[in-house]
Amino acid sequence: MTQADIGLIGLAVMGQNLVLNMNDHGYTVAVFNRTASKVDDFLAGPAKGTKVIGAHTLNEFVSKLKTPRRVMLMVKAGDPVDQFIEMLVPLLDRGDIIIDGGNSHYPDTTRRCQTLKSKGIYFIGTGISGGEEGARHGPSIMPGGHPEAWPHIKKIFQDIAAKVETGEPCCDWVGDEGAGHYVKMIHNGIEYGDIQLICEAYQLMKDVLGMTSDEIADTFGSWNTKELDSYLIEITADVFRKQDVDGTLLLDQILDVAGQKGTGKWTGISALDRGVPVTLIGEAVFARCLSAMKDERVQASKKLKGPSPHFKGDRQSFLKNIFQALYASKIISYAQGYMLMREAAKDYHWKLNYGGIALMWRGGCIIRSVFLSKIKQAFDKNPNLYNLLLDDFFNGEVNQCQTGWRETVAAATMQGIPVPCFATALSFYDGYRCARLPANLLQALRDYFGAHTYERVDKPRGEFFHTNWTGTGGKVSASSYSV
Ligand code: 6PG
């Protein structure tokens, strides 16, 4: 009887396409789905003529697998993952491997690693990016979990992953426990930021410059040949050319209410938990939240006054400014994302390879771009690079874009166009390069009203002082812990 190299559970579009991708690379894949008819449909449809083996029960499915058994779950994140794990464990032997390829929340992955380890089963939680197309022809794959399992899946994963120009796969081991899903979460947060930056550029082009959809498409098309060369800029140009059935621009018919499945929010929560100012992704999440308040916005638009956008000046130079704002803000966003990964790695004792992560994102995934090879180069040059902004290349790029970036944020503000991500990126930049922030006043106020104490510039760090600001307060101060 043919024994499958790997089994996959969950035949939604990502699952189906991964199976076909593995089949193309010579692997025999066994498949199972909770609704068994989906297995038959798949075998009679997209998998017709392939080596894929169908199974109608979990027992049958497990019996088709070579040992150590490799079972990949492509089911909805959350309870379904736990349910399948629970059903699989009694059917598996020690040393077998369960892989979760969904967008799971990283603490769940860590918990599953711990539970399964005690049962002798290895667990991998892997981020997979690239949508349907990527899954079929080469996604970016970010595996983490039990390192003992990696040698058993490395070849399959690296074979089916996207490759960069030099032939290297966009897949490598990320780290222990939830590290793979954490890195995928950061990828998604950055995806939120990139998308919001594009949307801010769009609103300026449309509302301030009054550009037509063809002009906007051409502009994004030309940006895609420059520093911003990336999948998201490329598909943005396509979107501005897509017509609805009646020949009008489809985009104009789409409701301005953004959806979100939670990975951007998790990134924001993780940033707040670790005290890392990942402001751009935070603003990108909030921009989606604000968009979702459609009815309220419509009401408010009738009452709340502001300037009406109009443009005087040189259109080409304004467009160049927008380009620079987008590029510089994008650099800030990636710098912030990397800052967060660094802190998480410290907390969880992960040894993250930052250049390797850039390489994994260089191809296959939604944020793939030429820009990521520059990040890879920065970490190749200096593996201990503390902050991307301190790399000579990125420092130089931000510097070159600065005037256009500031002009864009200023013009948007004067014209009443919201640019939360352009603006927060600039404020972060100005804050990060500020040797003395007004937090001295903040500390004084905290100490004044709540005896929260402060440190002094003329004393060593860690020594805390309290002043009786009014002469009426007592000598007792609050404790000085920081979250
Ligand atoms: C990917 C994407 C994908 C993500 C969607 C939807 O890497 O292929 O990141 O995993 O789920 O983009 O995300 P939102 O619904 O939250 O926008």
Boltz pocket constraint, residues with backbone or C-beta under 6 A from the ligand:
constraints:
  - pocket:
      binder: B
      contacts: [[A, 103], [A, 128], [A, 129], [A, 130], [A, 131], [A, 187], [A, 188], [A, 191], [A, 259], [A, 260], [A, 261], [A, 262], [A, 263], [A, 264], [A, 365], [A, 366]]
      max_distance: 6.0
